[in-house]
Amino acid sequence: MSVRQMNFWGWGWADEAEAEDPDADLKLARSLAETYGVADITPLSRPRLEDFDIPASPLKPPKALDAICCTDDYERLIHSLGKSFADLAHAAQRKIAHFTDMVAFPENEQQVKDLIDWAGHHNVAVIPFGGGSTVCGGVDPDVGDSYDGVLTINLRRLDKVLEVDRSSRAARVQGGVLGPDLEAQLKEHGYTLRHFPQSFEFSTLGGWIATRSGGHYASLYTHIDDFVENIRLVSPAGVTESRRLPGSGAGPSPDRMIIGSEGIMGIITEAWMRVQDRPVHRASVPVLFHDFYEAAEAVRAISQSWLFPSNCRLIDAQEAAGAAGGKHSMMVLGFESADHPVDAWIDRALELVSDHGGVFDRSVLKQAESNKAGAAGQWRNSFMRAPYARTRGVACGAIGDTFETANTWDRFEEFHRTVTEEMRDVIARVTGHPGRITCRFTHIYPDGPAPYFTYGGIGSTSGMVDQWREIKSASMEIVARCGGTVTHHHAVGKDHRPGYERQVEPLFRSALQAAKSRFDPPGVMNPGVLIDPLDRDVGQTGVMK
């Protein structure tokens, strides 16, 4: 029945989860206690399925759909959680308040349509589920009391590249394909989508489109929006498909209404995507700076030069400590091309960073796979492994999370200072102990950067979710007050809704709600995410409850 699933209590696949190691957990607990100056910490043990009281499902599918539906406790547990701090903490505490009632694994678009139709006629909320790697409450089955059940639809059996148009360099792809499987299928044709979010291994094409995912590349083609040629959507009101075109000036774009809609309109079953030839020319080098703001000015110069680096990730001294010794901010600078050598591009970029005090070793500059050696490679490896290490910290009450935003260059320095200073105060006030906050740039634009803040502190294993909620709420308030966006590429979900409602004008939200009511007349699609359905009591969702 099921597809391969992620671990419900941590990052990664369930069948590859680390074995429980009480000695390692105690060692980390002692280290955290020493670091933060707290009394001994007793880490929570590894949660198991039998630790959870999962109520019987009230749902029974029609016979025609019975073969693709499941009410198994393990599947319901997995599909009731994403990967936010709150999800991991609730799993560690054995305090999951809401479970999905049934999980479906459709194998074709008609079954998706039949499931949505059935749910609409039976007052059942529908939650689309790709890889389950959401970090903002996007698959939370807390939908209030006005529904008679919750159905989670797992799209991962819709996982094929259906067609390749070599002349237009585009591919028609099903929405449930995971990142590695998509790349493997495109590689057979010599192509790549060139979209690599940190969750790449555990997220799907449909999820990327629904959440306006941001990839690893720093400039030019940064968001999934840049690759979408058309979208096919199954909604309660019917199936809609935008015209496949390289561009159009015919009114507001239908695709733009669906990209970022987070499942509130319907389920993305297919999309034509612009694909790329696979890169063969690469050059990369780490650059060190004594001053973070001088480094930011170097990034601005590069972003406004039209050089369009594939990587221009600025990492502050504290976060780069393992790779750069803790005294220097580090820029990971890289270029790649499928068509031509990139020497001239990186040479000009290095002239710009030299003008702003950047120091680099030209001997490490080589035509090689980007970021796999030296200081840059050390940081990259740490970055990619970070989600796996998070679970042990959560079991000890360590509150660690991120928030990503964007702001214009003219406001960046004041914005960065305000956010870091106020967040340090917030963490100390909420936890009673000093915390840390670091910053890096994930993406750059000619008019501003996308700063990505990582914070940490020590809470209590019993109260860490409430402490996290207070810190999360404060981070959104600070960012919104200072003119930034409350999310640059992690989506809104339920966790960011309070900040989203501060950021977006009421008139636009009401227009979005009206559009949702047309696509979703019964109001069953992903209730509480982004906006509430009209005339529905979804309840108090998100971090403000």
N, C-alpha and C positions, 0 to 999 in steps of 0.2 A: 504494500500500500504506500509506504512513505518513500520520500527521497532522502538522500544523505543530509543529516541535520547538523546544525551548529550545536555546540555545547550550551545547555541552558544556563549554566552558572558562570560561564567565562567565555573568552574568545577562542575561536578555533572549532574544529570538527569534534563532535562528541566521541567518535571512535578513535581520536588521536589525543584525547585529553590526558594531561599529566596525571600520573598516579599520586594519590595523597601522600604527603611527606610531612608528618607532624614536626620532625626535627627542623626542617627548613622553615616551616611556619613559625616555630618558636624563635628561631634565630632572627627572622625578619621582625618579629614582634619586639624582641629585645633591642634591635637596632633602631626601630621607630621610637620606642620609649626613650632611648638615650638621646636621639636626635631632637625630639620635641620636649624633653624634660618632663615626662609624665611617669606615673606609677606603672608597674608591670602591666602589660597588655596580654590578655588571654585570647588568642585568635579563635574565631569560629571554625568549626570543623566543616568538611566538604558536604554540601547538601546532596540528598539522594531523593529519588522519586517518592519513596515511601514516607518521607518527612512531611509531605504536603497532603492536606485534606482537600481533595478535589471533588466537588459535588457532582452528582449524577447529571448527565446532560439532559435537558428538556427537549432536545431536537431529534427528529427522526426524518431522514431524507426520503423523498419518493423513491419507488423501486428503480426507476430509470437512472437515478443518480447514486444509488446505494453502493455500487462497486467502487466509486471514486471518493466516497466520504468515510470519515473515521471519527469515532468518539473515544479512542484509546487515551488513557490518562497521560501517557508519556508524550504523545503527539500534542495533546491539548496543553500540557505544561510548556513544551518547547515553543509553541506558537502563541503563548500568552506573554512572552517576554522579548524585548529587544536587547540592546547592549549599552544602554545608558547607565550612568552610575546608579540611579535608583533601581533599575532592573537587576543589576548585579548584587546590590545591597539587599534588596528584598529577597532574592534567591538565597543569599548567604544567611539571612535572618529567618528564613522559612516563613515569610510574611507576605504572601502573594494574595491580594484581596480579590482579584478578578481573573477568571479563567475563560478563555474562549470555549464555546460549547461543542463545536464541531469543526473539523478540518477537512477540506476538500482538495483533491489533487487532479484537476482537470487535465485532459490530454489533448484537447483541441478547443478551438474558439466556441464551437456550438455548446460544449459543456460549460464553458464560462458563462455564456448567455443564459443557459438553462438554470444554472445555480443562482445567478443574480435575479432572474425572473421569479424563481421559487422563493428566494429570500424576500423580495418585494411584496409578494402576495401573502407571506406569513409573518410579516413584521419582524424580520430578523436582520440585525445589523451585519454588514459585510466589511471585512477587513482584508485588503489585498496584502499578500505576504510574498516577498521574493527570497532574499537570503536571510532576512531577520536581523540585519546588522544595524538597524536604526539606532541612533544615539539621542533621539529627541522625543521618544514616546509615540512613534508613528504607527506601531501595531498594538498599542495598549487596548485591551478589551473592556476597559471601563467606559461604558457608553450610556450610563444613567439607567433609569428605571422604566423608560417608555417602550423598550423593545422586549420581545418575547424570547430572545436568544441572540447569540453571536456566532456567525459563521466566518471562519478564516479560510481564504482561498489561496492556497500555495500554488504559484505559477511555474514551479521549476520543471515541470514536464513539457512546457512549451519552450524548448531549449535549442532550436535549430536555426542555422542560417539557411533560409529558404531559397534565396536567389541572389546572384551576383551580376550586376551590370558593369562590365569592364569598361565599356565606352564612357559611362558617366562616373565611374569609380564610386559605386554605391552598392549597398547590400540590403536585402530585405531580411529582417531578423525577428524572431519571436521574442516576446518580452521577458520570458522566464529564464533566459540563458545567463549563467554565471560568467563573470569576467574571464577566468582562465579558459572556459569552454568556448566562449566567443572568439577569443584570440587564437585558439587552436584551430577552429574552423576557418577563420579568415586567413590564417597562415598558409593553408593549403592553396589559396589563391594568390599568395604573395602580398597580402594586405594586413593592415592593423587598424583598429578603431582609434588607437592612440589616446585612450582615456583610461587612466589608472588612478582611481581614488585609493586612499589607504585601505578601504574595505574591499578592494578589487576582488580578492579571492572569495569573498562571502556576500557579494551583492550582484544584482541582476540588471540587465539593460532597462527593463521596465521600471525598476526601482530608481535607476539613475535619472531617467526622464521625469518620473513623477516627483522627484525631490530636487530637481535642478542641480544634480551632482556636479562637483568640481573635481577635475582630475589632477594628476601630479604636476603637469606642465605649467610653467609660471606665467606665460604670456601668449597672446594671440588667440589660440584655441584652448580656453581654460575650462569652460563649462560644457556640459552635454548639449546645451542649446545649440552650440556651434556645429554639431554633427547631425542634427535631426533634419531630414529631408521631408518626411511625412509621418503621420501617426495614425494608427487604427485603434479606436477605443470602443469597448463594450460598456454601455451604461444601462441603467434601468429603462431609459426612454428609447433605447435602440443602439444600433451600431453606427458609428460615424468614422469617416476616414477623410483626412485632408488630402488635397490634390498634391501629387508629387511634382515639385518644381524646385529649381535652384534659387528662386526668389520671386517675390510678387509684391505689387503695390495695391492689390485688390482688397482694401479695407483692413481692419485688424486681422492679424494672423490667427487662424484656428489653432495652429500648433502652439502658439504662445499661451492660449488659454489652458491647454492641457499640460504643457511642461510646467512642473512645479505645483500641480493641483493636488498631489499627495493622496490620490485615491478617492477624493470627495466627489468626482464626476463619474468615475467608472474605472475600468481596468484596461490598461494598455496591453494589447495582445500582440501587436506587430508594429514595426517602424522601419522605414527605409532610412538608412544611415549613410552619411558621407564617410567613406573609409580612405585610408592613406596608404601609399607605398611604404614599405618597411624601411626605416632609416639604415643607412650603411656608413655614413660619415658622422663621427662624433668627436667632441673635444670638451674636456671638463677640467676645472681647477678650483681648489678652495682659495679664498681670499680673506685675509685677516685684517681687522680694524681695531684701533685702540678705543674708538668712540662709536657708540651705537648710532647716534644721530648723524654723524658724518657718513657712516655706512649707509644709512637711509637715504642721504643725499646722493650717494653713488648709485643706489638702486633707482632713484628718481631719474637720474641722468640716463641710465640704461633704458628705463621704461619709455622715455621720451625720444630715444634715438632711432626708433624703427628697426632695431637690430633683432628684436623678438627672440630672446634666449629661450631655450626649452626649460632651463632651470635658472632661477635667480633667487634663491632662498636665503634670506638673511636671518641668522640665528643669533640671539643675544648671548652675551658672555656666559651667563649662568647656565643656559640650556646647552651651549656648545662646550661646556667645561670638559667633558670626557674626550672631545676631539681637539680642542684648542687650548687646553690648559687652564681655563677659567678666567683668563685675563683679556681675552680678545673676543669680540663678536666675529662671526664667520659668515661669509657669503659663499654659498655653493653655486658656482656659475658654470653653465653648460650650454652647448649648442649641438644640434643634430640636423641631418638632412638626408633625404633619400635621393637627392639629385646632384649635389655638389659638395666639394670640401668646404669646411666651415672655418678654416684658418683665419680668413680676413675678418670674419664676424667676431670671433673671440679676441683677435688682436685689437680690434677697435674697442671692444668692451673693456679690455684690460687697460687700455689708455685712459678710459673714463674713470675706472676705479682708482688708478694711480693718481689721477688729478684730485681725488678725494681721500687720499691717505691710505688706500688699500695696499697690502703687501702680499705677494704671492711668489711661489717658486715655479718658474717657467719649466723647470726640468720635469715636473710631474704632469705637465700638459702633454697629452698624447691622444692619438686616435684610438679610443678604447671605450668600452661600455661605460656610460656616464655613472659617476658616483660609486664605483666599486673598489676604490683603493684610497689609501691615505686618510686624512682627517675627514674629508667629505664622506668617504665610504663608512668610516666608523660611526659618524652621526646617522647616516642613512640606515645602517643595520640596526642601530638603537631605536630609531624612529619606527621601523617596521615591526620590531619585536615588542614595542611598548604595550600594545593592547593585551598581549599574552601575559605580561607580568602584572597586570592590574588586579587580577583576582586575588592574589595573595595579600595585597595591600588592603583591599576591601574587607577581607576576613579579619583584619586587625583594626578596622575602624579608620583607616587612612582615607581621607576624602581627597581624591584626585580627579580632576576633570578639565575640560577645555571649553573655550568659547571663541568663535572666529567671527570676524567682523570686517568691515571695510570703511575707509574714510578718505577724504581728499588730502592731497599733499600739503595744502596750506594750513590744515588743522592737525596734521599728524603728530607733531612733537608735543603739543599741548594735550592732545587726545591720549597719547601713550603715557605721558606723565600722570595725568589725572586717573586713568584706569588703573595703572599699577599701584599708585599711592593709595587710592581709595579701596582697592581690592585687598591690599595687605591689611588695612584697618578692619575691613569686613571679616576677613578670615580670623584675625586675632580676636575680634569681638565675639564671633559666633562660636569658635572652638575653645577660646580661653588660652590659646597658644599661638606664637608667631607662625605664619605660614610662608609660602614662597609663591611667586608668580613670575613666569618667564614669557618671552614673546619671540615669535618668528614670523616671517612673511611667507605665506603659502603661494600667493598669486600677486602679480603686479600689473598695473594699468598706467597709461600715461597721465591720468588724473588722480591716481592714488593707489595705495597698497591695500592688501588684505591681511591685517595683523591677526595672528592666531595665538591666543593667550592660553597658557597651561598653568594651573594653580594646584597647590597641594597643602594639606594641613592634617592634623590628627583630631578625629572626633571620637565618639564612643560607639562601640559595636551595636548598642541598643538604640542610640539616638541619631546615628549618622545620616539617615535619610532626611529627617527634619532639618538637620544642620545643613546638609547639601541644598535642600530646597531654599533655605534662607540665603545662602551664598549665591545660588543660581538666580534667584529673584533680584538680588542686589546687582549682580553683574549685568542683567538686562536693563535695569533702571539706569545704571551709570552709562552704559553704551548708548542707550537711546537718548539720554539727556545730552550727551556729548556729540550727538549727530551721526553716530555710526549705525550700521544695520545690525539687528540682533542675530542674524545668521547670514553668513556669506555662502556656505555650501553644505551645511548640515541639515537644512530644511527646518520647518516650523514644528510639525507634529503637535503634540499637546504640551510639551515642556516649554516651548518658546512662544506659546500663544499670548501670554500676557505682554511680552515685549513686542510681538508682532502687532498687537492691537494698539500699542503706543505709537508704533512706527507708521502704520498704514491709516490713511484717512478713513473716517466712518463711511463717507459716500462710496468710496471704492469697495469697502468690505460689503456694503449692502448690495452693490452691483454684482459682486462675486457670489453672494448668497442667492441672488435672483437667478444667476446662471446655473448654480448648483441645483436649484429647485426645478429648472427645466430639464437638465440632464438626469436628475434623480428625484422624480416626483414623490416617491414614498419616503425619501429622506433616510435611506439605509446605508449609503456608502460612507464608510470610515467616519462615523459621527464623532465630533469633538476635535478633529484635526483641522487646523486652519480656521474654520468657522463652524458654527452650529447649523444644522438643518433648520429651515423655517418651521415654526410651530412644533418644535421638539424640545423637551427638557433633557438635555444631555447630562446635566449635572455639573459640578465644579471639577473641571479637569485641569491638568497642568500644575505648575509649581506654586500657584497662589492658593491652593486649597488648604 
